[in-house]
Amino acid sequence: MNTGLRITTFAAALAATFGTAYGVGQGIDPVVADSPPQHGDEHTRPAPEKAEGGRHGGHDTPPAGGLQISEGGYTLDLDTPRVTAGKQADLRFTVRDAGGRAVTAYQREHDKELHLIVASRDLVTYRHLHPTRAADGTWSTPVDLPRAGGYRVFADFTPAGKDAEDLTLGADLAASGPYQARPLPPASTTARADGYEVKLSGAPHPGRASELKLKVSRDGRPVTDLQPYLGAYGHLVALRSGDLAYLHVHPNGEPGDGTTRPGPDISFTATAPSSGAYRLFLDFKHDGEVHTAAFTVHAGGAWAESGTPEGHAEDAHGH
C-alpha cells in the first residue's frame, strides 16, 4: 500500500439488484454501517499515469481504477464469487500472470504482501482484510458479510520484480439472502467509532490536490498517542458512489520520520478524479485495537453539514 499519499483509486456504487433474495446478519470483521451500534461508539486503468514521485510520494492522482479484473498482465481469479449473508465463509482467490500461472512472489507493502478490501455497493459495509497465501499462490481469509447484496473485492498488491508496479484488481462478490437496498449515508464531518469521535476538515476536489485532516478524540479529549498500524498512523480508503472506483491514501509522513505526529491529527493529501459523492473509511489504531470511522463527502459540490446524522463504525476489529 502506498505511503505519504498514493492514491490507487476510488470506489463505491449504487446498490446492486439481484434476481435472488439477499439476507441480513452480523459480521465479525471490520464493518462500517449506517446505523450506530448500541455501544457508542487500480483496475485495468486506461493508460495509467504514475503519480509524481512514485507510489510513495507526490500528490498527483492517476485515473480512477479498481474497476477491472485484469491489468498489466495480471488477473484476479476469485474462487468464491458468492457467499451466504450472515454465515462465515472462506473467501479464496488467486492472482494470475499473463500465462495463467498463480503469482507466488510479491513485494511487501506496509507489512503485507497483499491488502484486501471488501465493500458493499451501497457503501454501508466495509472491511480491510489481510488474507494468508498458500505455497501454491492461493489466498484465503474468513469473511462473514452482515447483509445480502452486491459487494466489490479489491486486491491491492505489487508483484515481485525490479520494474513491477503496484496494482489494484477488482471483482464482484454476491452475498445471498433477503435483500433490501439502502441509501448512501448522509454527508457529515463527524464520525463515531467504538467510543471515539473523529472530525474531518477539508474535502477532496476534482482534478486538484487538497488536504484532508482527521482529528481523533475520546471522552472529549484529543488522542495524542495513536499507534502505527501497518506502518502508518492511519489508512484512508475512498469509494466513489456510482462505479466502484477505489482509492487508497496514506498519511503525509510515516511513523518515526519526523513529519507525522502520532495524533490527534492525521493528514492526507488527495485528488478526486471527478465530482460526486464519496465514502471515506479511516482505519486507526489506539490502545492496541484498530477502529474504523466512516464519512460521506462530496467533491465538487456543497457539503451537507447541517442537520445530518453522524457517521460511525460498527464491529471494527482490525486484521
CORFENUR-V337583 format. One record per residue. N is the residue number from 1. RES is the residue in one small letter. SS is DSSP state (a for helix, b for strand, c for the rest). OMEGA is omega in radians with two decimals (none if undefined). D_CENTER is the distance of its C-alpha to the mean C-alpha in Angstrom with 1 decimal. Layout:
N|RES|SS|OMEGA|D_CENTER ; N|RES|SS|OMEGA|D_CENTER
//
This chain:
1|m|c|-3.06|11.0 ; 2|n|c|-3.13|12.6 ; 3|t|c|3.10|14.4 ; 4|g|c|3.01|16.0 ; 5|l|c|2.91|14.1 ; 6|r|c|-3.07|13.1 ; 7|i|c|3.12|11.1 ; 8|t|c|-3.12|10.4 ; 9|t|c|-3.03|9.7 ; 10|f|c|3.10|8.9 ; 11|a|c|3.05|8.4 ; 12|a|c|3.14|9.9 ; 13|a|c|3.06|13.4 ; 14|l|c|3.12|16.6 ; 15|a|c|-3.10|17.4 ; 16|a|c|3.10|18.8 ; 17|t|c|-3.12|22.5 ; 18|f|c|3.14|23.8 ; 19|g|c|3.11|27.4 ; 20|t|c|-3.13|27.2 ; 21|a|c|-3.14|26.4 ; 22|y|b|-2.97|23.2 ; 23|g|c|-3.04|23.0 ; 24|v|b|3.11|21.8 ; 25|g|c|3.13|21.2 ; 26|q|c|-3.12|19.6 ; 27|g|c|3.12|16.6 ; 28|i|c|3.10|16.9 ; 29|d|c|3.14|13.4 ; 30|p|c|-3.13|10.9 ; 31|v|b|3.01|11.2 ; 32|v|c|-3.11|10.9 ; 33|a|c|-3.07|13.9 ; 34|d|c|3.02|16.1 ; 35|s|c|-3.00|19.1 ; 36|p|c|3.04|19.6 ; 37|p|c|-3.10|20.6 ; 38|q|c|3.02|24.3 ; 39|h|c|-3.01|23.8 ; 40|g|c|3.07|22.5 ; 41|d|c|none|20.0 ; 42|e|c|none|12.4 ; 43|h|c|2.64|14.3 ; 44|t|c|3.14|18.1 ; 45|r|c|3.10|18.0 ; 46|p|c|3.12|21.5 ; 47|a|c|-3.09|23.1 ; 48|p|c|3.09|20.2 ; 49|e|c|3.13|21.2 ; 50|k|c|3.07|20.3 ; 51|a|c|-3.13|19.2 ; 52|e|c|-3.11|22.3 ; 53|g|c|3.11|22.5 ; 54|g|c|-3.06|20.2 ; 55|r|c|-3.04|16.7 ; 56|h|c|3.10|17.5 ; 57|g|c|3.14|19.3 ; 58|g|c|-3.07|20.1 ; 59|h|c|3.08|18.4 ; 60|d|c|-3.12|18.9 ; 61|t|c|3.04|16.4 ; 62|p|c|3.10|16.9 ; 63|p|c|3.14|17.0 ; 64|a|c|-3.09|14.0 ; 65|g|b|-3.07|13.0 ; 66|g|c|-3.07|11.2 ; 67|l|c|-3.06|13.9 ; 68|q|c|-3.14|16.3 ; 69|i|c|-3.13|17.0 ; 70|s|b|3.04|19.1 ; 71|e|b|3.02|19.3 ; 72|g|c|-3.13|21.8 ; 73|g|c|3.13|23.6 ; 74|y|b|-3.10|20.8 ; 75|t|b|3.05|19.8 ; 76|l|b|-3.13|17.3 ; 77|d|b|-3.08|19.8 ; 78|l|b|-3.13|18.4 ; 79|d|c|-3.10|21.2 ; 80|t|c|-3.10|19.9 ; 81|p|c|-3.11|19.3 ; 82|r|b|3.05|20.4 ; 83|v|b|3.08|20.3 ; 84|t|b|-3.13|22.0 ; 85|a|c|3.08|20.3 ; 86|g|c|3.13|21.1 ; 87|k|c|-3.13|22.2 ; 88|q|c|3.11|20.7 ; 89|a|b|3.09|20.5 ; 90|d|b|3.13|20.0 ; 91|l|b|-3.05|17.3 ; 92|r|b|3.12|18.8 ; 93|f|b|3.12|18.2 ; 94|t|b|2.99|19.8 ; 95|v|b|-3.09|19.2 ; 96|r|b|3.11|22.5 ; 97|d|c|-3.06|24.3 ; 98|a|c|3.12|26.6 ; 99|g|c|-3.13|29.3 ; 100|g|c|-3.14|27.4 ; 101|r|c|3.09|27.4 ; 102|a|b|3.11|24.7 ; 103|v|c|-3.11|23.0 ; 104|t|c|-3.14|23.8 ; 105|a|c|-3.09|23.3 ; 106|y|b|2.96|20.2 ; 107|q|b|3.11|19.7 ; 108|r|c|3.09|18.0 ; 109|e|b|-3.11|15.2 ; 110|h|c|3.01|14.4 ; 111|d|c|-3.09|16.6 ; 112|k|b|3.04|15.2 ; 113|e|c|-3.10|16.2 ; 114|l|b|3.07|13.1 ; 115|h|b|-3.09|9.5 ; 116|l|b|3.07|8.4 ; 117|i|b|3.03|5.4 ; 118|v|b|-3.12|7.6 ; 119|a|b|3.07|7.6 ; 120|s|b|-3.09|11.0 ; 121|r|c|3.06|12.6 ; 122|d|c|3.07|13.8 ; 123|l|c|3.10|10.5 ; 124|v|c|-3.11|12.2 ; 125|t|c|-3.12|10.5 ; 126|y|b|3.09|7.1 ; 127|r|b|3.06|7.1 ; 128|h|b|-3.01|6.2 ; 129|l|b|3.11|9.6 ; 130|h|c|-3.09|12.1 ; 131|p|c|3.09|14.8 ; 132|t|b|-3.10|18.3 ; 133|r|b|3.04|20.4 ; 134|a|c|-3.10|23.9 ; 135|a|c|-3.12|26.7 ; 136|d|c|3.10|26.8 ; 137|g|c|3.12|23.2 ; 138|t|b|3.08|21.8 ; 139|w|b|3.11|18.5 ; 140|s|b|3.07|18.2 ; 141|t|b|3.05|16.4 ; 142|p|b|3.11|17.5 ; 143|v|b|3.10|15.6 ; 144|d|c|-3.09|17.0 ; 145|l|c|-2.97|15.5 ; 146|p|c|-3.06|17.2 ; 147|r|b|3.11|18.1 ; 148|a|c|3.10|19.4 ; 149|g|b|-3.13|18.2 ; 150|g|b|3.10|16.0 ; 151|y|b|3.03|12.6 ; 152|r|b|3.12|10.7 ; 153|v|b|3.12|10.0 ; 154|f|b|3.05|8.5 ; 155|a|b|-3.08|10.4 ; 156|d|b|-3.02|10.0 ; 157|f|b|3.02|13.5 ; 158|t|b|3.11|16.7 ; 159|p|b|3.08|19.9 ; 160|a|c|-3.14|22.9 ; 161|g|c|-3.05|25.5 ; 162|k|c|-3.07|26.9 ; 163|d|c|-3.10|25.6 ; 164|a|c|3.09|22.4 ; 165|e|c|3.12|19.4 ; 166|d|b|-3.07|15.7 ; 167|l|b|2.92|14.3 ; 168|t|b|3.14|11.3 ; 169|l|b|-3.09|13.0 ; 170|g|b|3.10|12.1 ; 171|a|b|-3.14|14.3 ; 172|d|b|3.11|15.2 ; 173|l|b|3.12|15.6 ; 174|a|b|3.02|18.0 ; 175|a|b|-3.04|18.8 ; 176|s|b|-3.12|22.5 ; 177|g|b|3.11|24.4 ; 178|p|c|-3.00|25.6 ; 179|y|c|3.05|23.1 ; 180|q|c|-3.12|22.9 ; 181|a|c|3.08|20.8 ; 182|r|c|3.12|19.3 ; 183|p|c|3.05|19.0 ; 184|l|c|3.11|16.1 ; 185|p|c|-3.11|16.3 ; 186|p|c|3.12|18.6 ; 187|a|c|3.13|17.7 ; 188|s|c|3.07|18.2 ; 189|t|c|3.13|18.2 ; 190|t|b|3.08|18.3 ; 191|a|b|3.09|16.0 ; 192|r|b|-3.12|17.4 ; 193|a|b|3.05|15.9 ; 194|d|c|3.12|18.5 ; 195|g|c|3.07|21.3 ; 196|y|b|3.01|19.4 ; 197|e|b|3.13|19.3 ; 198|v|b|3.13|17.0 ; 199|k|b|-3.12|18.4 ; 200|l|b|3.02|16.8 ; 201|s|b|-3.13|19.3 ; 202|g|c|3.14|19.0 ; 203|a|c|3.09|17.2 ; 204|p|c|3.12|15.9 ; 205|h|b|3.14|18.9 ; 206|p|b|3.00|19.4 ; 207|g|c|3.10|20.7 ; 208|r|b|-3.08|21.1 ; 209|a|c|3.05|19.3 ; 210|s|b|-3.10|19.0 ; 211|e|b|3.03|18.3 ; 212|l|b|3.10|15.9 ; 213|k|b|3.10|17.2 ; 214|l|b|-3.10|16.0 ; 215|k|b|-3.10|18.8 ; 216|v|b|3.08|18.7 ; 217|s|b|3.08|21.9 ; 218|r|b|-3.10|23.4 ; 219|d|c|3.09|26.7 ; 220|g|c|-3.12|27.2 ; 221|r|b|3.12|27.1 ; 222|p|b|3.05|24.7 ; 223|v|c|-3.07|22.9 ; 224|t|c|-3.11|24.1 ; 225|d|c|3.04|23.4 ; 226|l|c|-3.10|19.6 ; 227|q|b|3.08|19.2 ; 228|p|c|3.07|17.3 ; 229|y|b|-3.08|14.4 ; 230|l|c|3.03|13.9 ; 231|g|c|3.13|16.1 ; 232|a|b|-3.14|14.7 ; 233|y|c|3.09|15.2 ; 234|g|c|3.08|11.7 ; 235|h|b|-3.10|8.2 ; 236|l|b|3.06|6.6 ; 237|v|b|3.08|3.7 ; 238|a|b|3.13|6.1 ; 239|l|b|-3.07|7.1 ; 240|r|b|-3.13|10.9 ; 241|s|c|3.05|13.2 ; 242|g|c|-3.07|15.7 ; 243|d|c|3.13|14.6 ; 244|l|c|2.99|11.0 ; 245|a|c|-2.92|10.6 ; 246|y|b|3.11|7.4 ; 247|l|b|3.05|7.2 ; 248|h|b|-3.11|6.3 ; 249|v|b|3.04|9.1 ; 250|h|b|-3.05|11.2 ; 251|p|c|3.02|14.1 ; 252|n|c|-3.07|17.5 ; 253|g|c|-3.11|19.3 ; 254|e|c|3.10|18.9 ; 255|p|c|3.05|20.5 ; 256|g|c|-3.11|24.2 ; 257|d|c|3.07|24.5 ; 258|g|c|-3.12|26.2 ; 259|t|c|-3.13|23.9 ; 260|t|c|3.09|21.3 ; 261|r|c|-3.08|22.7 ; 262|p|c|3.03|21.3 ; 263|g|c|0.05|20.8 ; 264|p|c|-3.11|21.0 ; 265|d|b|2.98|19.6 ; 266|i|b|-3.03|16.4 ; 267|s|b|3.09|16.7 ; 268|f|b|2.99|14.4 ; 269|t|b|-3.05|15.8 ; 270|a|b|3.06|14.2 ; 271|t|c|3.10|15.8 ; 272|a|b|3.12|15.0 ; 273|p|c|3.14|16.3 ; 274|s|c|3.01|18.0 ; 275|s|c|3.12|19.0 ; 276|g|b|-3.11|17.6 ; 277|a|b|3.11|15.3 ; 278|y|b|3.02|11.6 ; 279|r|b|-3.13|9.4 ; 280|l|b|3.10|7.9 ; 281|f|b|-3.14|6.1 ; 282|l|b|2.99|8.1 ; 283|d|b|3.07|8.8 ; 284|f|b|-3.06|12.5 ; 285|k|b|3.09|15.5 ; 286|h|b|-3.11|19.0 ; 287|d|c|3.05|22.0 ; 288|g|c|-3.12|20.5 ; 289|e|b|3.09|17.8 ; 290|v|b|-3.12|14.0 ; 291|h|b|-3.13|13.0 ; 292|t|b|3.08|10.2 ; 293|a|b|-3.06|11.2 ; 294|a|b|3.13|10.3 ; 295|f|b|2.90|12.1 ; 296|t|b|-3.14|13.3 ; 297|v|b|3.09|14.8 ; 298|h|b|3.05|17.1 ; 299|a|b|3.13|17.7 ; 300|g|c|3.13|21.3 ; 301|g|c|-3.10|22.5 ; 302|a|c|3.04|23.7 ; 303|w|c|3.03|21.7 ; 304|a|c|-3.00|22.5 ; 305|e|c|-3.00|23.1 ; 306|s|c|3.02|26.3 ; 307|g|c|3.14|26.6 ; 308|t|c|3.12|23.1 ; 309|p|c|3.10|21.6 ; 310|e|c|3.02|19.3 ; 311|g|b|-3.14|15.7 ; 312|h|b|3.11|15.2 ; 313|a|b|-3.13|13.4 ; 314|e|b|3.06|15.1 ; 315|d|c|-3.03|15.7 ; 316|a|c|3.08|13.2 ; 317|h|c|-3.05|14.4 ; 318|g|c|3.11|12.5 ; 319|h|c|none|13.2
//
